[in-house]
Amino acid sequence: MATKIKNDDKALAKAKPSAIDAGLRLLRELGVRVRETRARRGMTRKILAHDSGVSERYLAQLEAGEGNISVLRLHQIAGALNEPLSDLLREDSQKAVELTLIEQFLKRLPAQRLAEVRSQLIREFGSAESDRRRRTALIGLRGAGKSTLGTRLARALECAFVELDHEVEREAGTSLNEIFLLYGQAGYRRYERRCLENVVEQNDRVVIATGGSIVSEPGTYGILLSTCYTVWLRADPEEHMARVVAQGDTRPMAGNRESMDDLRRILSGRAALYGQADATIDTAGKTVEQSLADLASAVGAEKVTRRAS
């Protein structure tokens, strides 16, 4: 061990003064953190040495800020302390304390409340609210009316209308079916996220129609919630199916009973995710004009759509 420390000291000696200072400061802070964590756990150095497999002598050097420990040994110590390795290596102690308190609070919440909290945090601390409301994103299953209503809303607002799946096809240079065949679900998700980021970056005012499954990808859905005013266009499963067939896709009718069961399961499984939207518009049993009026009201564009009609 002594040889290892000497070699590390030689490496430090060749480094720039600023890097040396930063390294020594990190070692001192690490030593203090290990010592304080051990004390908080009520562990003697002897117990920590036994549980971690790191000698007492080396632990003493580490806690004094003199031990340039390897990642593997630090991992052993973190495990014995039951402390995340990242917490021992943190650089902003005040921020880390707050994060720890927040984490402890979240762990006490029922699992079903976590999505609600995440959604609220994204809205509160994502993009500025005024910027977010200039972008409208429509979510929901196929057949909800995203394309039809999105096109008309964008026309009334005199802004761009973007169908995200079309952007994915353009980016990939092939159809969605081919994307799934060539790259699988994961490949499609990568294209979807990249295209959403591009649309948001390039348009400060836009109406976006998303794919029905975007809510199933937490990272991408998080971007959508934090940068756009999201509206869930909801309908009954039967109406979703009827609209899909009316669009010329007769494939669901081949196994109608099974397809309806699948559709109900999907809608039920995604309901909580769709429910994180800023607004919900029920389009069941309504004309396009009625649904458009409801959508315009939800996004604060009633006057614009009335003038355009």
C-alpha positions as a Markdown table, in Angstrom:
| # | Residue | x | y | z |
|---|---|---|---|---|
| 1 | Met | 0.0 | 0.0 | 0.0 |
| 2 | Ala | 2.9 | 2.4 | 0.9 |
| 3 | Thr | 4.4 | 1.9 | -2.6 |
| 4 | Lys | 1.0 | 2.7 | -4.2 |
| 5 | Ile | 0.7 | 5.9 | -2.3 |
| 6 | Lys | 4.3 | 6.9 | -3.2 |
| 7 | Asn | 3.6 | 6.3 | -6.9 |
| 8 | Asp | 0.4 | 8.4 | -6.6 |
| 9 | Asp | 2.4 | 11.2 | -5.0 |
| 10 | Lys | 4.9 | 11.1 | -7.9 |
| 11 | Ala | 2.0 | 11.4 | -10.3 |
| 12 | Leu | 0.6 | 14.4 | -8.4 |
| 13 | Ala | 4.1 | 16.0 | -8.4 |
| 14 | Lys | 4.0 | 16.0 | -12.3 |
| 15 | Ala | 0.6 | 17.6 | -12.4 |
| 16 | Lys | -0.2 | 21.3 | -12.8 |
| 17 | Pro | -0.4 | 23.3 | -9.5 |
| 18 | Ser | -4.1 | 24.0 | -10.0 |
| 19 | Ala | -4.8 | 20.3 | -10.5 |
| 20 | Ile | -2.7 | 19.4 | -7.4 |
| 21 | Asp | -4.6 | 21.9 | -5.3 |
| 22 | Ala | -8.0 | 20.5 | -6.5 |
| 23 | Gly | -6.8 | 17.0 | -5.9 |
| 24 | Leu | -5.6 | 17.6 | -2.4 |
| 25 | Arg | -8.8 | 19.5 | -1.6 |
| 26 | Leu | -10.9 | 16.5 | -2.8 |
| 27 | Leu | -8.8 | 14.1 | -0.7 |
| 28 | Arg | -9.3 | 16.3 | 2.4 |
| 29 | Glu | -13.1 | 16.6 | 1.8 |
| 30 | Leu | -13.3 | 12.9 | 1.2 |
| 31 | Gly | -11.5 | 12.1 | 4.4 |
| 32 | Val | -13.8 | 14.4 | 6.4 |
| 33 | Arg | -16.9 | 12.8 | 4.8 |
| 34 | Val | -15.8 | 9.3 | 5.5 |
| 35 | Arg | -15.0 | 10.2 | 9.1 |
| 36 | Glu | -18.3 | 12.0 | 9.6 |
| 37 | Thr | -20.3 | 9.3 | 8.0 |
| 38 | Arg | -18.6 | 6.7 | 10.1 |
| 39 | Ala | -19.3 | 8.7 | 13.3 |
| 40 | Arg | -22.9 | 9.2 | 12.2 |
| 41 | Arg | -23.3 | 5.4 | 11.8 |
| 42 | Gly | -21.7 | 4.8 | 15.2 |
| 43 | Met | -18.9 | 2.8 | 13.8 |
| 44 | Thr | -15.4 | 2.7 | 15.2 |
| 45 | Arg | -12.5 | 2.7 | 12.7 |
| 46 | Lys | -11.8 | -0.9 | 13.7 |
| 47 | Ile | -15.4 | -1.9 | 12.8 |
| 48 | Leu | -15.2 | -0.1 | 9.5 |
| 49 | Ala | -11.9 | -1.8 | 8.7 |
| 50 | His | -13.4 | -5.2 | 9.4 |
| 51 | Asp | -16.5 | -4.6 | 7.4 |
| 52 | Ser | -14.8 | -3.0 | 4.4 |
| 53 | Gly | -11.6 | -5.1 | 4.3 |
| 54 | Val | -9.5 | -1.9 | 4.3 |
| 55 | Ser | -6.8 | -1.7 | 7.0 |
| 56 | Glu | -7.2 | 0.6 | 10.0 |
| 57 | Arg | -3.9 | 2.2 | 9.2 |
| 58 | Tyr | -5.0 | 3.2 | 5.7 |
| 59 | Leu | -8.4 | 4.4 | 7.0 |
| 60 | Ala | -6.6 | 6.7 | 9.3 |
| 61 | Gln | -4.6 | 8.1 | 6.4 |
| 62 | Leu | -7.7 | 8.4 | 4.4 |
| 63 | Glu | -9.6 | 10.3 | 7.1 |
| 64 | Ala | -6.6 | 12.6 | 7.5 |
| 65 | Gly | -6.8 | 13.5 | 3.9 |
| 66 | Glu | -3.6 | 11.8 | 3.0 |
| 67 | Gly | -4.8 | 8.6 | 1.4 |
| 68 | Asn | -5.2 | 8.6 | -2.4 |
| 69 | Ile | -7.6 | 5.8 | -2.4 |
| 70 | Ser | -8.6 | 3.7 | -5.5 |
| 71 | Val | -12.1 | 3.6 | -6.7 |
| 72 | Leu | -12.5 | -0.1 | -5.8 |
| 73 | Arg | -11.4 | 0.4 | -2.2 |
| 74 | Leu | -13.6 | 3.5 | -1.8 |
| 75 | His | -16.5 | 1.3 | -3.1 |
| 76 | Gln | -15.7 | -1.2 | -0.4 |
| 77 | Ile | -15.8 | 1.6 | 2.2 |
| 78 | Ala | -19.0 | 3.1 | 0.9 |
| 79 | Gly | -20.6 | -0.4 | 1.0 |
| 80 | Ala | -19.6 | -0.9 | 4.6 |
| 81 | Leu | -20.9 | 2.6 | 5.5 |
| 82 | Asn | -24.1 | 1.9 | 3.6 |
| 83 | Glu | -23.6 | 5.2 | 1.8 |
| 84 | Pro | -23.8 | 5.8 | -2.0 |
| 85 | Leu | -20.4 | 6.2 | -3.5 |
| 86 | Ser | -21.5 | 9.4 | -5.2 |
| 87 | Asp | -22.3 | 11.0 | -1.9 |
| 88 | Leu | -18.8 | 10.3 | -0.6 |
| 89 | Leu | -17.4 | 12.0 | -3.7 |
| 90 | Arg | -19.7 | 14.9 | -3.9 |
| 91 | Glu | -18.2 | 18.4 | -4.3 |
| 92 | Asp | -21.0 | 20.6 | -3.1 |
| 93 | Ser | -21.8 | 19.5 | 0.4 |
| 94 | Gln | -24.7 | 21.9 | 0.9 |
| 95 | Lys | -26.4 | 20.8 | -2.3 |
| 96 | Ala | -25.9 | 17.2 | -1.4 |
| 97 | Val | -27.5 | 17.6 | 2.0 |
| 98 | Glu | -30.6 | 19.1 | 0.3 |
| 99 | Leu | -30.7 | 16.3 | -2.2 |
| 100 | Thr | -30.4 | 13.7 | 0.5 |
| 101 | Leu | -33.3 | 15.3 | 2.4 |
| 102 | Ile | -35.4 | 15.4 | -0.8 |
| 103 | Glu | -34.6 | 11.8 | -1.5 |
| 104 | Gln | -35.6 | 10.8 | 2.0 |
| 105 | Phe | -38.9 | 12.6 | 1.6 |
| 106 | Leu | -39.6 | 11.0 | -1.7 |
| 107 | Lys | -38.9 | 7.5 | -0.4 |
| 108 | Arg | -41.6 | 8.0 | 2.2 |
| 109 | Leu | -44.2 | 8.8 | -0.5 |
| 110 | Pro | -46.5 | 6.0 | -1.9 |
| 111 | Ala | -45.1 | 4.8 | -5.2 |
| 112 | Gln | -48.3 | 6.0 | -7.0 |
| 113 | Arg | -47.5 | 9.6 | -6.0 |
| 114 | Leu | -44.0 | 9.8 | -7.4 |
| 115 | Ala | -45.1 | 10.4 | -11.0 |
| 116 | Glu | -47.3 | 13.2 | -9.8 |
| 117 | Val | -44.4 | 14.8 | -7.9 |
| 118 | Arg | -42.1 | 14.4 | -10.9 |
| 119 | Ser | -44.6 | 16.1 | -13.1 |
| 120 | Gln | -45.0 | 19.0 | -10.7 |
| 121 | Leu | -41.3 | 19.5 | -10.4 |
| 122 | Ile | -40.8 | 19.5 | -14.1 |
| 123 | Arg | -43.5 | 22.2 | -14.5 |
| 124 | Glu | -42.2 | 24.3 | -11.6 |
| 125 | Phe | -38.5 | 24.1 | -12.5 |
| 126 | Gly | -38.4 | 23.3 | -16.2 |
| 127 | Ser | -38.5 | 26.0 | -18.9 |
| 128 | Ala | -40.0 | 29.3 | -18.1 |
| 129 | Glu | -43.7 | 29.0 | -17.9 |
| 130 | Ser | -44.3 | 31.7 | -20.6 |
| 131 | Asp | -42.0 | 29.8 | -23.0 |
| 132 | Arg | -43.6 | 26.5 | -22.2 |
| 133 | Arg | -47.1 | 27.7 | -23.0 |
| 134 | Arg | -46.0 | 28.9 | -26.4 |
| 135 | Arg | -45.6 | 25.2 | -27.4 |
| 136 | Thr | -48.6 | 22.9 | -27.4 |
| 137 | Ala | -48.0 | 19.2 | -27.4 |
| 138 | Leu | -50.9 | 16.8 | -28.0 |
| 139 | Ile | -50.7 | 13.3 | -26.5 |
| 140 | Gly | -53.0 | 10.3 | -26.5 |
| 141 | Leu | -53.7 | 7.1 | -28.3 |
| 142 | Arg | -54.0 | 6.9 | -32.1 |
| 143 | Gly | -57.4 | 8.0 | -33.2 |
| 144 | Ala | -57.7 | 10.7 | -30.5 |
| 145 | Gly | -57.6 | 13.5 | -33.1 |
| 146 | Lys | -54.1 | 14.8 | -32.6 |
| 147 | Ser | -53.4 | 15.3 | -36.3 |
| 148 | Thr | -56.8 | 16.8 | -37.1 |
| 149 | Leu | -57.1 | 19.1 | -34.2 |
| 150 | Gly | -53.3 | 19.9 | -34.1 |
| 151 | Thr | -53.4 | 21.1 | -37.8 |
| 152 | Arg | -56.4 | 23.3 | -37.2 |
| 153 | Leu | -55.0 | 24.8 | -34.0 |
| 154 | Ala | -51.7 | 25.5 | -35.6 |
| 155 | Arg | -53.4 | 27.2 | -38.5 |
| 156 | Ala | -55.4 | 29.4 | -36.1 |
| 157 | Leu | -52.3 | 30.3 | -34.1 |
| 158 | Glu | -50.3 | 30.9 | -37.3 |
| 159 | Cys | -47.5 | 28.6 | -36.2 |
| 160 | Ala | -45.9 | 25.4 | -37.3 |
| 161 | Phe | -47.5 | 22.1 | -36.9 |
| 162 | Val | -45.2 | 19.1 | -36.4 |
| 163 | Glu | -46.1 | 15.4 | -36.3 |
| 164 | Leu | -43.2 | 13.9 | -34.4 |
| 165 | Asp | -43.4 | 10.5 | -36.1 |
| 166 | His | -43.0 | 12.2 | -39.4 |
| 167 | Glu | -39.9 | 13.9 | -38.1 |
| 168 | Val | -38.6 | 10.5 | -37.0 |
| 169 | Glu | -39.1 | 9.1 | -40.4 |
| 170 | Arg | -37.4 | 12.1 | -42.0 |
| 171 | Glu | -34.4 | 11.9 | -39.7 |
| 172 | Ala | -34.0 | 8.1 | -40.2 |
| 173 | Gly | -34.7 | 8.3 | -43.9 |
| 174 | Thr | -37.2 | 5.4 | -43.8 |
| 175 | Ser | -40.6 | 4.5 | -42.5 |
| 176 | Leu | -41.5 | 3.7 | -38.9 |
| 177 | Asn | -42.0 | 0.0 | -39.8 |
| 178 | Glu | -38.5 | -0.1 | -41.2 |
| 179 | Ile | -37.1 | 1.7 | -38.2 |
| 180 | Phe | -38.5 | -0.9 | -35.9 |
| 181 | Leu | -37.3 | -3.7 | -38.1 |
| 182 | Leu | -33.8 | -2.3 | -38.4 |
| 183 | Tyr | -33.2 | -0.8 | -34.9 |
| 184 | Gly | -36.0 | -2.1 | -32.7 |
| 185 | Gln | -37.9 | -0.2 | -30.0 |
| 186 | Ala | -34.7 | 1.3 | -28.5 |
| 187 | Gly | -33.7 | 2.7 | -31.9 |
| 188 | Tyr | -37.0 | 4.3 | -32.4 |
| 189 | Arg | -36.9 | 5.8 | -28.9 |
| 190 | Arg | -33.5 | 7.4 | -29.7 |
| 191 | Tyr | -34.8 | 9.0 | -32.9 |
| 192 | Glu | -37.9 | 10.1 | -31.1 |
| 193 | Arg | -36.0 | 11.9 | -28.3 |
| 194 | Arg | -33.5 | 13.5 | -30.7 |
| 195 | Cys | -36.3 | 14.8 | -33.0 |
| 196 | Leu | -38.3 | 16.2 | -30.0 |
| 197 | Glu | -35.2 | 18.0 | -28.8 |
| 198 | Asn | -34.7 | 19.5 | -32.3 |
| 199 | Val | -38.3 | 20.6 | -32.7 |
| 200 | Val | -38.3 | 22.3 | -29.3 |
| 201 | Glu | -34.9 | 24.0 | -30.0 |
| 202 | Gln | -36.0 | 25.2 | -33.4 |
| 203 | Asn | -39.5 | 26.4 | -32.6 |
| 204 | Asp | -40.4 | 28.8 | -29.8 |
| 205 | Arg | -44.1 | 28.5 | -31.0 |
| 206 | Val | -45.4 | 25.2 | -32.4 |
| 207 | Val | -48.1 | 22.6 | -32.1 |
| 208 | Ile | -46.8 | 19.1 | -31.8 |
| 209 | Ala | -48.7 | 15.8 | -32.4 |
| 210 | Thr | -46.8 | 13.0 | -30.6 |
| 211 | Gly | -46.8 | 9.3 | -30.9 |
| 212 | Gly | -49.2 | 7.5 | -28.5 |
| 213 | Ser | -46.4 | 5.7 | -26.6 |
| 214 | Ile | -44.2 | 8.7 | -25.9 |
| 215 | Val | -45.5 | 8.8 | -22.4 |
| 216 | Ser | -43.9 | 5.3 | -21.8 |
| 217 | Glu | -40.4 | 6.8 | -22.2 |
| 218 | Pro | -39.7 | 8.8 | -19.0 |
| 219 | Gly | -36.8 | 10.8 | -20.3 |
| 220 | Thr | -38.5 | 11.9 | -23.5 |
| 221 | Tyr | -41.8 | 12.5 | -21.7 |
| 222 | Gly | -40.0 | 14.6 | -19.1 |
| 223 | Ile | -38.6 | 16.8 | -21.9 |
| 224 | Leu | -42.1 | 17.2 | -23.4 |
| 225 | Leu | -43.7 | 18.1 | -20.0 |
| 226 | Ser | -41.0 | 20.6 | -19.2 |
| 227 | Thr | -40.9 | 22.4 | -22.5 |
| 228 | Cys | -44.5 | 22.2 | -23.8 |
| 229 | Tyr | -48.0 | 22.8 | -22.6 |
| 230 | Thr | -49.3 | 19.2 | -22.9 |
| 231 | Val | -52.9 | 18.3 | -23.6 |
| 232 | Trp | -54.3 | 14.7 | -23.4 |
| 233 | Leu | -56.9 | 14.1 | -26.1 |
| 234 | Arg | -59.0 | 11.3 | -24.6 |
| 235 | Ala | -61.7 | 9.1 | -26.1 |
| 236 | Asp | -63.4 | 5.8 | -25.4 |
| 237 | Pro | -61.6 | 2.7 | -26.7 |
| 238 | Glu | -64.5 | 2.0 | -29.1 |
| 239 | Glu | -64.2 | 5.5 | -30.5 |
| 240 | His | -60.4 | 5.2 | -30.9 |
| 241 | Met | -60.9 | 2.0 | -32.8 |
| 242 | Ala | -63.6 | 3.4 | -35.1 |
| 243 | Arg | -61.5 | 6.5 | -36.0 |
| 244 | Val | -58.5 | 4.3 | -36.8 |
| 245 | Val | -60.6 | 2.2 | -39.1 |
| 246 | Ala | -62.2 | 5.3 | -40.6 |
| 247 | Gln | -58.7 | 6.5 | -41.5 |
| 248 | Gly | -58.4 | 3.4 | -43.7 |
| 249 | Asp | -56.5 | 1.1 | -41.4 |
| 250 | Thr | -58.6 | -2.1 | -41.4 |
| 251 | Arg | -55.9 | -4.3 | -39.7 |
| 252 | Pro | -57.5 | -4.0 | -36.2 |
| 253 | Met | -60.8 | -5.5 | -37.6 |
| 254 | Ala | -59.0 | -8.8 | -38.4 |
| 255 | Gly | -59.1 | -9.7 | -34.7 |
| 256 | Asn | -61.5 | -7.1 | -33.5 |
| 257 | Arg | -62.2 | -8.7 | -30.1 |
| 258 | Glu | -58.6 | -9.2 | -29.3 |
| 259 | Ser | -57.6 | -5.8 | -30.6 |
| 260 | Met | -60.2 | -4.1 | -28.4 |
| 261 | Asp | -59.0 | -5.9 | -25.4 |
| 262 | Asp | -55.4 | -4.8 | -26.2 |
| 263 | Leu | -56.6 | -1.2 | -26.7 |
| 264 | Arg | -58.4 | -1.2 | -23.4 |
| 265 | Arg | -55.3 | -2.6 | -21.6 |
| 266 | Ile | -53.0 | 0.0 | -23.2 |
| 267 | Leu | -55.4 | 2.9 | -22.4 |
| 268 | Ser | -55.7 | 1.7 | -18.8 |
| 269 | Gly | -52.0 | 1.2 | -18.4 |
| 270 | Arg | -51.1 | 4.6 | -19.7 |
| 271 | Ala | -54.0 | 6.6 | -18.1 |
| 272 | Ala | -51.9 | 7.7 | -15.1 |
| 273 | Leu | -49.1 | 8.9 | -17.5 |
| 274 | Tyr | -51.5 | 10.7 | -19.8 |
| 275 | Gly | -53.0 | 12.2 | -16.7 |
| 276 | Gln | -49.8 | 14.1 | -16.1 |
| 277 | Ala | -50.7 | 16.5 | -18.9 |
| 278 | Asp | -51.5 | 20.1 | -18.2 |
| 279 | Ala | -55.1 | 19.6 | -19.6 |
| 280 | Thr | -57.4 | 16.8 | -20.7 |
| 281 | Ile | -59.9 | 17.1 | -23.5 |
| 282 | Asp | -62.5 | 14.4 | -23.9 |
| 283 | Thr | -63.2 | 14.2 | -27.6 |
| 284 | Ala | -65.7 | 11.3 | -27.3 |
| 285 | Gly | -69.0 | 11.9 | -29.1 |
| 286 | Lys | -67.9 | 15.5 | -30.1 |
| 287 | Thr | -67.5 | 17.0 | -33.6 |
| 288 | Val | -64.2 | 18.3 | -34.7 |
| 289 | Glu | -65.4 | 21.9 | -34.1 |
| 290 | Gln | -66.5 | 21.1 | -30.6 |
| 291 | Ser | -63.2 | 19.5 | -29.7 |
| 292 | Leu | -61.3 | 22.3 | -31.3 |
| 293 | Ala | -63.2 | 24.8 | -29.2 |
| 294 | Asp | -62.4 | 22.8 | -26.0 |
| 295 | Leu | -58.7 | 22.6 | -27.0 |
| 296 | Ala | -58.5 | 26.3 | -27.8 |
| 297 | Ser | -60.0 | 27.1 | -24.4 |
| 298 | Ala | -57.5 | 24.8 | -22.7 |
| 299 | Val | -54.5 | 26.5 | -24.3 |
| 300 | Gly | -55.9 | 30.0 | -24.0 |
| 301 | Ala | -56.5 | 30.6 | -27.7 |
| 302 | Glu | -60.3 | 31.0 | -27.8 |
| 303 | Lys | -60.3 | 34.4 | -29.5 |
| 304 | Val | -57.8 | 33.3 | -32.1 |
| 305 | Thr | -59.8 | 30.2 | -33.2 |
| 306 | Arg | -63.0 | 32.2 | -33.2 |
| 307 | Arg | -61.5 | 34.7 | -35.6 |
| 308 | Ala | -60.1 | 31.9 | -37.8 |
| 309 | Ser | -63.5 | 30.1 | -38.0 |
